Amino acid sequence: MPTYIYETVVSDPAKAKRYEIDQRMSAQPLATHPETGEPIRRVITGGLGFLGESRAASATAPQGGCGSGSCGHDHH
C-alpha cells in the first residue's frame, strides 16, 4: 500500500503540518485527517517524473554493450 503525503489546509502555508498516510491507490484523496478531523489535502511530489525519459533513452541506446566497438575485442 503506497504512502501519500498530506498537509493541513491553513491560511498560512508556513504553519501547515505534513502527514504520511498509507492508503490504497484506488482510494479517493482524503479531505480530513482520519484521527484529528483537521482539513487536509494531498501533496503532489516529484516522484517518478524521469521514468519515461530513461525508458526512451534506453530504447535508442546501441544494443550489445559495445556501442563504440571498444569493449576489448579487436575488430579487423
Secondary structure, DSSP 8 states (H G I E B T S, - for coil): --EEEEEE--SSGGG--EEEEE--TTS---SB-TTT--BEEE----TTTTHHHHHHHHHHS-SSS-TTS-SS----
